[in-house]
């Protein structure tokens, strides 16, 4: 009896692990990925997502300048992003370094060196990034629907500084623009609205 119980628990654990890493359909990934994009950009955005082997692939070729990245099924929480296509070399290099086991500072330093050498091409004009997040329980993997998500905004301006933009190095309040990583390849304006109020059950 004890052996049977142990085997049952082991099988259930395996099923739970499999469920956590299951890959949503392409349609579901597309539906949730575009939630990070402005409404008038959603229909024409290129969508990068995951096949059933958890490999990053193009789920939909777009017709405008935005690239949307679907939620990573192997990461906790729900997070999707949409960004200008000129940021793709920067984003792709980050994914490549992360896959190789590099941590945040190593990724930053590698891209900084490569951008300065010209190996990594950074946009010459300001370019946007939109990030949409939510707790796991607010994300329906089957339908791609997300409840009470949180959207924040980023504008990349490589090598910009507080002096060149007039922006502070930290916000004085919610949604106040400020500049992060000034003077580097990754310099960007952060706009972080106040998070949505938690609903009382």
C-alpha positions, 0 to 999 in steps of 0.5 A: 500500500505504501509503495502504491501511494509513493508511486501515485505521488511520484506520477502526480508530481511528474504530471504537475511538472509537465503541466507547468512547462506545457506550451500554449498554442500559437494562437494563445501565445499571439493573443497574449503577446500583443497585449503589450503593444499599443492597440493600433500596432497589435494586428501588424506586429511580428510575434516570437513565441515557442514551439512544442520543443520550447524553442523560440520561433516566429509565430507570425510575420508582421507588417509593421515595426513592432516585434512582440515576445510571447511569455516564456513557459519556463519562467514563473509569472506572466511577462510579454514584451513588444519592441521596435524591430531595430532593437532585435539585435540587442534583444536577440544577443541578450537571449543568446547570452542568457541561454549560455548561462550569463548573469545580468552584469555579464550580459550588460558588459558583453553587449556594452563592449560589442556595441562600442566595437560596432559588432552589436548594432544599436538603434540610431534613433529613440526606440520603444519597448512595452512590457506587460506582466501579471501573476500566473493565476491571472493568465489563462494559457488555453485562451491567452486571456490575461486579467489585471495586467500591468504595463510599463514603458521604456524608450531606448536612447543609446548613450543618452545622459541625464544632462542630454535629456534633462531627465532625473536618475530616479523618479520622484513619483509614479509614472515620472520619466527617468533615465537608467544606465545613462551614458551606455549602449543600454541608456533608456527612459523608464516610465513606470505607472503605479501598479493596479490596486489589488482587488479585495476578495 
